[in-house]
Amino acid sequence: MNKELLQKIIEAGNIAPSGGNSQPWKFHVRGDEIDVIALPEKDHAVLNVKNRGTYIANGALLENISIMAKSLGYRANFQISTDEEVLAKVSFSDSVKDNELAPYLESRHSNRKPYIKETLSKEQKEYLFAREEDYENCTIAIVEGESIEPAAKILSYDISLNMQNKCLHKMLFEEVLWKEEDQKDKPGLYVKTMETEPPKSYMFRLLKNWNVAKFFTKIGLIEKIQSENTKTTSSAALIGAIIVSDNNQDFVSAGRFLENIWLRATKLGLSMHLSAAVSFLGQQVEAGEESCFSKTEVDLLKKLNVQLKSSFKVPEGKLISIAFRLGRGEDPLATSYKRSPEIEWSKS
């Protein structure tokens, strides 16, 4: 395989979703093989429990690599390990061309707008989740209809947590990029991708001040914002979750499965928005990593985690890797900019 094709495959991987658009990866190319090196230090310091957010992002990257390789007539073969510096060694073999999802790689994006409240057909759901058996130890769970609002209320609780916990508040506002051009130089979420139009954008800027956030919480304004966010999250055809074992490698598989679903949704003209905070924070306190949280917050996170698992009927011993809402929505205000991949080309 020539350098031009390898570059094209890597660039496809590089446009995968990641927490805070952190792009926690780099590439080392040796001949016809690509080493994917995960960089958890670029990811959320608070949310990235056991580096699982990084593994999900890199899983989505690997799925993009697989899809682009298929569109070029190659099969991507992965050797994956979450215990080594190199997360995945990727080699290629000849295959029949498959261009089903590659055209949607660049148009896939997050959409935080409210969606149209509609029910998806059986055929649409079968198409979205058609490849479940391809992703080891991953199962899909969905809630629809009247079951959406209770799940949405739990997932939306990250609003209150971000405004009441100083660690989470600091992390959130360190991640916000206030100017579109800032995306070209550093990771973070461009503020318009968060659907903050006036007057919301003015209020959001005020909330950057920790004392303002505390005051707004005290007078009940944050509770009102959370309620509005619950309505937005509830405006979905369905809310889904990918269920895995308590095994870091399964989170890589979950990232691959997530990206496949997202690209299929994009092909169907549907929008998606991910929700990981409540689940990851629940896993964090379950693992005894409680330094950022008060006793009251620890108890709340444990309670929310139990409720979330109940909403999706998660079996004993299993975890929610990532949740998402899916539906039909208007175009977002903005989409995230992807910085160029970091590639080391070896001469050997």
Secondary structure as GFF3:
##gff-version 3
##sequence-region A 1 348
A	DSSP	alpha_helix	3	14	.	.	.	ID=ss1
A	DSSP	three_ten_helix	19	21	.	.	.	ID=ss2
A	DSSP	beta_strand	25	30	.	.	.	ID=ss3
A	DSSP	beta_strand	33	38	.	.	.	ID=ss4
A	DSSP	three_ten_helix	40	42	.	.	.	ID=ss5
A	DSSP	three_ten_helix	49	51	.	.	.	ID=ss6
A	DSSP	alpha_helix	52	71	.	.	.	ID=ss7
A	DSSP	beta_strand	74	80	.	.	.	ID=ss8
A	DSSP	beta_strand	86	94	.	.	.	ID=ss9
A	DSSP	three_ten_helix	102	104	.	.	.	ID=ss10
A	DSSP	beta_strand	115	116	.	.	.	ID=ss11
A	DSSP	alpha_helix	122	128	.	.	.	ID=ss12
A	DSSP	three_ten_helix	132	134	.	.	.	ID=ss13
A	DSSP	beta_strand	139	143	.	.	.	ID=ss14
A	DSSP	three_ten_helix	145	147	.	.	.	ID=ss15
A	DSSP	alpha_helix	148	155	.	.	.	ID=ss16
A	DSSP	alpha_helix	158	164	.	.	.	ID=ss17
A	DSSP	alpha_helix	166	175	.	.	.	ID=ss18
A	DSSP	beta_strand	176	177	.	.	.	ID=ss19
A	DSSP	three_ten_helix	180	184	.	.	.	ID=ss20
A	DSSP	beta_strand	189	190	.	.	.	ID=ss21
A	DSSP	three_ten_helix	191	194	.	.	.	ID=ss22
A	DSSP	alpha_helix	200	207	.	.	.	ID=ss23
A	DSSP	alpha_helix	210	218	.	.	.	ID=ss24
A	DSSP	alpha_helix	221	234	.	.	.	ID=ss25
A	DSSP	beta_strand	238	245	.	.	.	ID=ss26
A	DSSP	alpha_helix	248	267	.	.	.	ID=ss27
A	DSSP	beta_strand	271	275	.	.	.	ID=ss28
A	DSSP	alpha_helix	277	286	.	.	.	ID=ss29
A	DSSP	alpha_helix	295	311	.	.	.	ID=ss30
A	DSSP	beta_strand	318	329	.	.	.	ID=ss31
A	DSSP	beta_strand	343	346	.	.	.	ID=ss32
###
